Amino acid sequence: MRFDLVEVIWNDATTLDGWSDKDESLVPCLVTSVGFLVQQTKDYIVLAQDLAHDGERCGRGQIPRGMVKRIKVLRKKNDR
């Protein structure tokens, strides 16, 4: 395994559709994502859902760092 397998707890953005004549407060949606941590910068992290034997990745998602509440390593990468 070339990357750490992680669990990320983060606040996703929310929206309201349709017309309204009153103020409605939006509450962030707390999300749990599990994947391979394939990239991280000071601004965002990237998780991949799948890894091929040759290192190709599929099902990638980028999460802004400001939305991340916690990252927990479930399994450390193999440094082979």
C-alpha positions in Angstrom: 0.0 0.0 0.0 1.6 3.3 -1.1 -0.7 5.6 0.9 -2.2 5.8 4.4 -5.8 4.7 4.6 -7.6 7.4 6.6 -10.9 8.4 8.1 -11.7 12.1 7.7 -14.4 13.9 9.6 -15.3 17.2 7.9 -18.0 19.8 7.5 -19.5 19.8 4.0 -21.2 22.8 2.5 -25.0 22.9 2.4 -27.5 24.9 0.3 -31.2 25.6 0.2 -33.1 25.6 -3.1 -36.3 27.4 -3.9 -37.8 30.7 -2.9 -38.4 31.8 0.7 -39.7 34.9 2.5 -37.9 34.2 5.7 -34.3 33.8 6.8 -33.3 30.2 7.2 -30.0 29.2 8.8 -27.9 26.7 7.1 -26.0 24.1 9.3 -22.9 22.4 7.8 -23.4 18.7 7.2 -20.9 16.6 9.2 -19.5 13.9 6.9 -17.2 10.9 7.4 -15.1 9.9 4.4 -12.7 6.9 4.3 -10.0 6.6 1.6 -6.4 6.6 0.6 -4.6 10.0 1.4 -2.9 10.5 -1.9 -2.1 14.2 -1.6 -2.1 16.9 1.1 -1.2 20.6 1.0 -1.7 23.5 3.4 -5.0 24.2 1.6 -6.6 20.8 0.9 -6.3 17.0 1.1 -7.1 14.5 -1.6 -8.6 11.1 -0.9 -8.8 8.2 -3.5 -11.4 5.6 -3.3 -9.5 2.9 -5.2 -5.8 2.1 -5.9 -4.5 -0.1 -8.7 -1.4 -2.3 -8.3 0.6 0.1 -10.5 -0.3 3.2 -8.4 -3.1 4.6 -10.5 -6.0 6.1 -8.5 -9.7 6.3 -9.1 -12.6 8.1 -7.3 -10.6 11.1 -6.0 -12.2 13.8 -3.9 -10.6 17.1 -2.6 -11.6 18.4 0.8 -10.5 22.0 1.8 -8.4 22.0 5.0 -10.7 24.6 6.6 -13.6 22.0 6.5 -11.5 19.2 8.0 -12.3 18.5 11.7 -10.2 15.3 12.2 -8.0 12.9 10.2 -7.5 9.4 11.8 -5.0 7.0 10.2 -6.6 3.6 10.0 -3.7 1.8 8.3 -0.2 3.1 7.6 1.3 2.9 4.2 3.9 0.3 3.4 7.2 1.9 2.4 8.1 -0.7 -0.1 
